[in-house]
Amino acid sequence: MAMLILVVGMLGLLQSINLAIEANMRNQLREEAVYVGERAMNELRGKGFDNISVGATSSETYTYRTYSVASKIRGTRRKYAVTRSARTLSTSAGLPATKQLDVLVSWTYKGITYQNRVTAPTSILR
């Protein structure tokens, strides 16, 4: 009887360890996605206001080419899909005065797709 109680207790402990490892992995993947998104946003903002492409009208969004970023987490390579886009928020004298920049980072873990979005406005005085 004592062995049965011990086995049931050990199975419960092993299951909780398994859940903790999985939650930790999801958190590490999310942290890496935040890093990838921030890096892509900084690259986009570094282009300069006038070099950031936007849609022809304020209701249109210009989407840049989606690219893939590989990262190594716990000894395995993980891929993140990065999509950057920009649109006009406001105009001054017919020219964009404020643009909204968006970076969407997507990844898949255990068959489920996750996303992290980074959004930032950028303005210029005209």
PEPEMO-V223738 format. One record per residue. N is the residue number from 0. RES is the residue in one small letter. SS is DSSP state (H for helix, E for strand, C for the rest). PHI is phi in radians with two decimals (999 if undefined). NEAR is the number of other ideal C-beta (glycine too) atoms within 8 Angstrom. Layout:
n->{N & N}
res->{RES & RES}
ss->{SS & SS}
phi->{PHI & PHI}
near->{NEAR & NEAR}
This chain:
n->{0 & 1 & 2 & 3 & 4 & 5 & 6 & 7 & 8 & 9 & 10 & 11 & 12 & 13 & 14 & 15 & 16 & 17 & 18 & 19 & 20 & 21 & 22 & 23 & 24 & 25 & 26 & 27 & 28 & 29 & 30 & 31 & 32 & 33 & 34 & 35 & 36 & 37 & 38 & 39 & 40 & 41 & 42 & 43 & 44 & 45 & 46 & 47 & 48 & 49 & 50 & 51 & 52 & 53 & 54 & 55 & 56 & 57 & 58 & 59 & 60 & 61 & 62 & 63 & 64 & 65 & 66 & 67 & 68 & 69 & 70 & 71 & 72 & 73 & 74 & 75 & 76 & 77 & 78 & 79 & 80 & 81 & 82 & 83 & 84 & 85 & 86 & 87 & 88 & 89 & 90 & 91 & 92 & 93 & 94 & 95 & 96 & 97 & 98 & 99 & 100 & 101 & 102 & 103 & 104 & 105 & 106 & 107 & 108 & 109 & 110 & 111 & 112 & 113 & 114 & 115 & 116 & 117 & 118 & 119 & 120 & 121 & 122 & 123 & 124 & 125}
res->{m & a & m & l & i & l & v & v & g & m & l & g & l & l & q & s & i & n & l & a & i & e & a & n & m & r & n & q & l & r & e & e & a & v & y & v & g & e & r & a & m & n & e & l & r & g & k & g & f & d & n & i & s & v & g & a & t & s & s & e & t & y & t & y & r & t & y & s & v & a & s & k & i & r & g & t & r & r & k & y & a & v & t & r & s & a & r & t & l & s & t & s & a & g & l & p & a & t & k & q & l & d & v & l & v & s & w & t & y & k & g & i & t & y & q & n & r & v & t & a & p & t & s & i & l & r}
ss->{C & H & H & H & H & H & H & H & H & H & H & H & H & H & H & H & H & H & H & H & H & H & H & H & H & H & H & H & H & H & H & H & H & H & H & H & H & H & H & H & H & H & H & H & H & C & C & C & H & H & H & C & C & C & C & C & C & C & C & C & E & E & E & C & C & C & E & E & E & E & E & E & E & C & C & E & E & E & E & E & E & E & E & E & E & E & E & E & E & E & E & E & C & C & E & E & E & E & E & E & E & E & E & E & E & E & E & E & E & C & C & E & E & E & E & E & E & E & E & E & E & E & E & C & C & C}
phi->{999 & -1.10 & -1.11 & -1.10 & -1.11 & -1.12 & -1.13 & -1.09 & -1.11 & -1.15 & -1.10 & -1.10 & -1.13 & -1.10 & -1.12 & -1.18 & -1.14 & -1.05 & -1.12 & -1.14 & -1.12 & -1.14 & -1.11 & -1.10 & -1.14 & -1.06 & -1.14 & -1.12 & -1.12 & -1.15 & -1.05 & -1.15 & -1.13 & -1.10 & -1.08 & -1.08 & -1.12 & -1.13 & -1.11 & -1.14 & -1.13 & -1.10 & -1.12 & -1.15 & -1.18 & -1.23 & -1.20 & 1.68 & -0.98 & -1.25 & -1.63 & -1.57 & -1.29 & -2.29 & -1.13 & -1.15 & -2.14 & -1.18 & -1.52 & -1.65 & -1.95 & -1.61 & -1.89 & -1.33 & -1.06 & -1.33 & -2.30 & -1.94 & -2.13 & -1.69 & -2.46 & -1.88 & -2.23 & 0.92 & 1.42 & -2.08 & -1.43 & -2.12 & -1.91 & -2.09 & -1.64 & -2.03 & -2.11 & -1.90 & -2.59 & -2.59 & -2.57 & -1.43 & -1.68 & -2.61 & -2.18 & -2.50 & 0.99 & 1.40 & -1.97 & -1.05 & -1.90 & -2.37 & -2.13 & -1.81 & -1.83 & -2.23 & -2.22 & -1.97 & -1.93 & -2.10 & -2.66 & -2.11 & -2.42 & 0.93 & 1.40 & -1.95 & -1.59 & -2.00 & -2.42 & -2.32 & -2.00 & -2.04 & -2.23 & -2.62 & -1.50 & -2.44 & -2.28 & -2.44 & -1.53 & -2.05}
near->{4 & 5 & 6 & 7 & 8 & 8 & 8 & 8 & 8 & 8 & 8 & 8 & 8 & 8 & 8 & 8 & 8 & 8 & 8 & 8 & 8 & 8 & 8 & 8 & 11 & 10 & 8 & 10 & 13 & 10 & 8 & 12 & 13 & 11 & 8 & 13 & 15 & 9 & 8 & 13 & 12 & 8 & 8 & 13 & 9 & 6 & 7 & 6 & 8 & 5 & 6 & 12 & 6 & 11 & 10 & 3 & 6 & 9 & 5 & 9 & 9 & 10 & 7 & 10 & 3 & 8 & 6 & 8 & 8 & 8 & 10 & 7 & 10 & 5 & 4 & 6 & 6 & 11 & 9 & 14 & 10 & 14 & 10 & 12 & 11 & 14 & 13 & 12 & 8 & 8 & 9 & 7 & 5 & 4 & 7 & 9 & 10 & 10 & 14 & 11 & 15 & 11 & 14 & 12 & 16 & 10 & 12 & 8 & 9 & 4 & 4 & 6 & 6 & 12 & 7 & 10 & 9 & 12 & 8 & 8 & 9 & 10 & 8 & 8 & 4 & 6}
